[in-house]
Amino acid sequence: GLCSASASLDLHGHTREEAIAALDKHVKVWVDTAMQGSYPFVIPVTIVCGCGNQILHETVEKWIKSTRNVGNAPNQVLH
């Protein structure tokens, strides 16, 4: 089953560069947390991009695709 831990990162107000730096910083903790859990060593992470012109959304999607040990779940719009 999934590890009971979960995490979130709110990128509201971040520039593209700040968002990537925050993601790179947090992914190390997320991977360590997942590896301390049980097989399949997965934790869900919610990344909040905010509203606007989709720049952060696209930045996060590209980051997920290019980052080792990170996978994408279907987008969820929270109201």
C-alpha positions in Angstrom: 0.0 0.0 0.0 0.9 3.6 -0.1 3.0 5.1 2.7 0.7 7.1 5.1 2.8 10.2 4.6 1.8 12.9 2.1 3.1 16.3 1.3 2.1 19.5 -0.5 3.8 22.4 -2.0 2.1 25.7 -2.7 3.7 27.6 -5.6 1.3 30.6 -5.6 3.2 33.8 -6.4 6.4 32.0 -7.4 8.3 32.8 -10.6 9.2 29.9 -12.9 12.8 29.9 -11.5 11.6 30.0 -7.8 9.1 27.2 -8.5 11.8 24.9 -10.0 14.2 25.7 -7.1 11.4 24.9 -4.6 10.5 21.6 -6.4 14.2 20.6 -6.5 14.6 21.3 -2.8 11.5 19.4 -1.7 11.9 16.4 -4.0 14.8 15.2 -1.9 12.7 15.2 1.3 9.8 13.5 -0.6 12.0 10.7 -1.9 13.6 10.1 1.5 10.1 10.0 3.1 8.8 7.6 0.5 11.9 5.3 0.9 11.3 5.1 4.7 7.8 3.8 4.0 6.8 0.4 2.6 6.7 -1.0 -0.9 6.0 0.5 -3.5 7.8 3.4 -1.7 5.4 6.1 -3.0 3.9 9.1 -1.3 1.3 11.4 -2.8 2.4 15.0 -3.2 0.0 17.8 -4.0 1.6 20.7 -5.9 -0.6 23.8 -6.0 0.2 26.1 -9.0 -2.6 28.6 -8.6 -4.6 30.4 -11.2 -3.4 32.5 -14.0 -1.7 32.1 -17.3 -0.6 28.4 -16.8 3.1 29.2 -16.8 3.6 27.4 -13.4 1.4 24.5 -14.4 3.4 24.0 -17.6 6.7 24.4 -15.6 5.6 21.8 -13.0 4.5 19.3 -15.8 7.9 19.6 -17.5 9.7 19.3 -14.1 7.7 16.1 -13.3 8.6 14.6 -16.7 12.3 15.4 -16.4 12.8 14.4 -12.7 13.9 11.0 -11.7 11.7 9.2 -9.1 8.7 11.5 -9.8 5.5 10.5 -11.6 2.4 12.3 -12.5 -1.2 11.5 -11.4 -4.1 12.9 -13.2 -4.7 16.6 -12.7 -7.2 17.5 -10.0 -8.8 20.9 -9.8 -9.5 21.9 -6.3 -12.3 24.4 -5.6 
